[in-house]
Amino acid sequence: MILDIHVYKSDDGFTAEIPSLKGCEKWNHSEDELLVEIVDLAKYYLKLTDETKIKIDKSSVRNNLSVYKMIFDKP
């Protein structure tokens, strides 16, 4: 399964959302920490176990938007 993660850069930090998961949004000062937090939140939403292997790939960058792909096997 592949989900898009949208990361928006602002003056005071970063906001991430997974558009296909309603309400799955996080904010942090650090983009790296934000990615860890949004993946943890997505795992909670999808009821994935800690053993689920997840790969994150950066797919594009446009202005203040970075798009990542969250790749994992569907349980």
C-alpha positions in Angstrom: 0.0 0.0 0.0 1.2 3.5 -0.8 0.0 6.7 0.9 1.0 10.3 0.2 2.4 12.5 3.0 2.2 16.2 2.3 4.7 18.3 4.3 4.2 22.1 4.2 7.0 24.4 5.4 6.0 27.6 7.1 7.9 30.4 9.0 7.5 28.6 12.4 7.9 24.9 11.4 6.3 22.2 9.4 2.8 20.7 9.0 2.2 17.2 7.6 -1.0 15.6 6.5 -2.0 12.3 4.9 -4.9 13.4 2.6 -6.4 9.9 2.3 -6.7 9.6 6.1 -9.2 12.2 7.4 -7.8 14.2 10.3 -4.3 12.7 10.1 -2.3 15.9 10.6 0.7 16.9 12.7 3.0 19.9 13.3 6.6 20.2 14.5 9.6 22.5 14.3 11.7 19.7 12.7 10.8 18.0 9.4 12.5 14.8 10.5 10.7 14.6 13.8 7.5 15.5 12.0 7.8 12.5 9.6 8.3 10.1 12.6 5.2 11.6 14.3 3.0 11.4 11.2 4.0 7.8 10.5 3.2 6.9 14.1 -0.2 8.6 13.8 -0.9 6.8 10.4 0.0 3.5 12.1 -2.5 4.2 14.8 -5.2 5.2 12.2 -4.6 2.1 10.2 -4.2 -0.2 13.2 -0.7 -1.3 12.1 1.6 -3.1 14.5 5.1 -1.9 15.4 6.5 -4.8 13.4 5.0 -3.4 10.2 7.9 -2.3 8.0 7.4 1.2 6.5 9.5 2.9 3.9 9.4 6.7 3.4 10.6 8.1 0.0 10.6 11.8 -0.9 8.9 12.0 -4.3 8.7 15.7 -5.1 9.4 19.3 -3.8 7.5 22.3 -5.0 7.9 25.7 -3.3 6.9 25.1 0.3 5.4 21.6 -0.3 7.3 18.3 -0.1 5.5 15.1 -1.0 6.6 11.8 0.5 5.4 8.2 -0.2 4.7 6.0 2.7 5.1 2.4 1.5 4.1 -0.7 3.5 2.5 -4.1 3.1 -1.2 -4.0 3.7 -2.1 -6.3 6.7 
